[in-house]
Amino acid sequence: MEDAPPKPDPASVTLAIDRLGIRAAWMIGDTPDDINAARSALVIPIGIVPPGETDGITADALHLAGAARVLTSLSDLENLLP
């Protein structure tokens, strides 16, 4: 947060990619701003619904923001990994 403007500005994501020396990445986030920052940085956006949320509002918002997938728990991430 100290190194770049707040999301949805993609600067923090691109900075992390540059510092890690990678060309491709996934980004997991729980807000539409996270998803928008990832998309703007050309990173695959993965949404995660916060624990305890059952009404679907966050999942819908993450889908609308452009998440490639929306997970209901981090353990679901294992199913996406090769």
C-alpha positions in Angstrom: 0.0 0.0 0.0 2.9 2.3 0.6 4.5 1.7 -2.8 1.6 2.5 -5.1 -1.8 4.1 -5.4 -4.7 2.1 -3.9 -6.6 -0.4 -6.0 -8.3 -0.4 -8.4 -5.2 1.3 -9.8 -3.1 -1.6 -11.2 0.2 0.0 -10.2 0.6 -2.2 -7.1 0.0 -5.4 -9.1 2.4 -4.4 -11.9 5.0 -3.4 -9.3 4.7 -6.8 -7.7 5.0 -8.6 -11.0 8.1 -6.5 -11.9 9.8 -7.1 -8.5 9.1 -10.8 -8.7 10.5 -11.0 -12.3 7.5 -12.9 -13.7 5.5 -12.5 -16.9 2.2 -14.0 -15.9 0.2 -14.4 -12.7 -3.1 -15.0 -11.0 -4.3 -12.5 -8.4 -6.8 -13.6 -5.7 -9.0 -10.9 -4.3 -12.2 -10.4 -2.4 -13.4 -7.0 -3.8 -14.3 -5.7 -7.2 -11.4 -3.3 -6.9 -9.0 -6.3 -6.6 -10.5 -7.8 -9.7 -10.3 -4.5 -11.6 -6.7 -4.0 -10.6 -5.8 -7.5 -11.7 -7.6 -7.1 -15.1 -5.9 -3.8 -15.7 -2.5 -5.3 -14.9 -3.2 -8.2 -17.4 -3.3 -10.7 -14.5 -5.9 -13.4 -14.3 -8.3 -12.3 -11.6 -9.7 -14.9 -9.2 -12.4 -13.8 -6.8 -12.8 -15.3 -3.3 -15.9 -14.9 -1.2 -15.1 -13.9 2.4 -15.7 -16.6 5.0 -19.2 -16.7 6.4 -20.9 -14.8 3.5 -23.8 -16.8 2.2 -26.0 -14.3 0.5 -24.1 -14.2 -2.8 -23.7 -10.5 -3.0 -19.9 -10.5 -3.1 -19.8 -13.4 -5.5 -22.2 -11.5 -7.9 -20.1 -8.4 -7.6 -16.8 -10.3 -8.3 -18.4 -11.9 -11.4 -19.6 -8.5 -12.6 -16.2 -7.0 -12.1 -14.8 -9.7 -14.4 -13.3 -12.4 -12.2 -12.3 -15.4 -14.2 -13.5 -17.6 -11.4 -15.1 -17.0 -8.1 -14.2 -19.4 -5.3 -16.1 -20.0 -2.0 -12.9 -21.0 -0.1 -9.2 -21.0 -0.7 -9.2 -24.8 -0.6 -11.1 -24.6 -3.9 -7.9 -23.1 -5.4 -6.3 -26.5 -5.3 -8.7 -27.6 -8.0 -7.5 -24.9 -10.4 -3.8 -25.8 -10.0 -2.1 -28.1 -12.5 
